[in-house]
Amino acid sequence: MTEQEFIAVLAPLMEEITGNAFSPGQLDVSFGDLDIDSLNQIEIMSRVEDEFGCRIEDSTLRTIRTPRGLLDHIASTASPA
């Protein structure tokens, strides 16, 4: 999965869930600074799990603070193509 593929999935999800547009320049901005509360963050991560067919453990969910952190975690756990 490339950064562009991740953003293509994440951006519409974030806009749908939060009502705010997401741009690639916001990958390193914390979810809190993006005005995403913990419930919306969990919803976004859950939907990303569904889209990429992966599972993020609850203990890991609590450590992911930015969209890039989510991308990095998914990329590190993805099976090679």
Secondary structure, DSSP 8 states (H G I E B T S, - for coil): --HHHHHHHHHHHHHHHHS----GGGTTS-TTTTT--HHHHHHHHHHHHHHHT----HHHHTT--SHHHHHHHHHHHS---
